[in-house]
């Protein structure tokens, strides 16, 4: 698959707020004593099993996730609180195979001649709390690769995801891609209630990064205790 038009918007959060929201067995990862929560809108394209062609209308859709960072058995990764997507098929497939909290949403992305991206998302999933994202963002400055030890590297260099099934059993899914090509970003938020279902208010200005398109490979999630 390919990820593009991607914005990393992160806010520092008291670890005592996030830790109780994680399943038993996962440890909240922190950077210099602070936990972070991210709101990440992007475009998924060329989504297909290995050695298979992508399928029009099924392999390209918008996605927006709310995430934090965790460790299990010494391996850092991503924990998703929600993943909104504009593909009903992708939502159901991911919920069934990865135990991830994918949700239906009505979404749109428009890119101007000046590379300003306007991204809108309204959650429509039955039985789930409403959540809205409406913002415009763009890359500013030169691209760079984050250096080990920096906050930018800590936030983005994550090569696995964790999930849990209804019985609370943990799963790990490996992810592989080249290092991110990042730049600073500007963002005008008109509405962002993506963390409201968690009871979290996003306070202050976020840490913003824009990512260049990147090709990604993902593996099926496997039980952590196997």
Secondary structure, 3 states (H helix, E strand, C coil): CEEEEEEEEEEEECHHHHHHHCCCCCEECCECCEEEEEEEEEEEECCCCCCCCCCCCCCCEEEEEEEEEEEECCEEEEEEEEEEECCHHHHHHHHHHCCCCEEEEEEEEEECCCCCEEEEEEECCCCCCCCEEEEEEEEEEEEECCCCCCHHHHHHCCCEEEEECCCCCEEEEEEECCCCCEEEEEEEEEEECCCHHHCCCCCCCCEEEEECCEECEECCCEECCC
